[in-house]
Amino acid sequence: MATYTIELPEQAFHTLRLAPVELFKEMRIAAAVEWYAERRISQERAAEMAGLTRYQFIDELRRRKVAAIQIDEDEILNEIYDDE
């Protein structure tokens, strides 16, 4: 795993009332949820990036009101009728 440095104003920790470690964890989860919602990464990859199990990630999606299943009506219809 690569390591990167992100500079944030000290006020960010006070405003959010989070310790640096907690803020970093929150940022990882938020990014993973956003990229999953945008369909840029799979649920498995998003959970890994967030540092969560799949079950925990699905629970996090529910908490943030993001659909755990990323399939739309057209994709469902294609699956149904392409098999005929």
RAQUIBEL-V86061 format. One record per residue. N is the residue number from 1. RES is the residue in three letters. BURIAL is # if it has 9 or more other C-alpha atoms within 8 Angstrom, else .. Layout:
n = {N | N}
res = {RES | RES}
burial = {BURIAL | BURIAL}
This chain:
n = {1 | 2 | 3 | 4 | 5 | 6 | 7 | 8 | 9 | 10 | 11 | 12 | 13 | 14 | 15 | 16 | 17 | 18 | 19 | 20 | 21 | 22 | 23 | 24 | 25 | 26 | 27 | 28 | 29 | 30 | 31 | 32 | 33 | 34 | 35 | 36 | 37 | 38 | 39 | 40 | 41 | 42 | 43 | 44 | 45 | 46 | 47 | 48 | 49 | 50 | 51 | 52 | 53 | 54 | 55 | 56 | 57 | 58 | 59 | 60 | 61 | 62 | 63 | 64 | 65 | 66 | 67 | 68 | 69 | 70 | 71 | 72 | 73 | 74 | 75 | 76 | 77 | 78 | 79 | 80 | 81 | 82 | 83 | 84}
res = {MET | ALA | THR | TYR | THR | ILE | GLU | LEU | PRO | GLU | GLN | ALA | PHE | HIS | THR | LEU | ARG | LEU | ALA | PRO | VAL | GLU | LEU | PHE | LYS | GLU | MET | ARG | ILE | ALA | ALA | ALA | VAL | GLU | TRP | TYR | ALA | GLU | ARG | ARG | ILE | SER | GLN | GLU | ARG | ALA | ALA | GLU | MET | ALA | GLY | LEU | THR | ARG | TYR | GLN | PHE | ILE | ASP | GLU | LEU | ARG | ARG | ARG | LYS | VAL | ALA | ALA | ILE | GLN | ILE | ASP | GLU | ASP | GLU | ILE | LEU | ASN | GLU | ILE | TYR | ASP | ASP | GLU}
burial = {. | . | . | . | . | . | . | . | . | . | . | . | # | . | . | . | . | # | . | . | . | . | # | . | # | . | . | # | # | # | # | # | # | . | # | # | # | . | . | . | # | . | # | . | . | # | # | # | # | # | . | # | . | # | . | # | # | # | . | . | # | # | . | . | . | # | . | . | . | . | . | . | . | . | . | # | . | . | . | . | . | . | . | .}
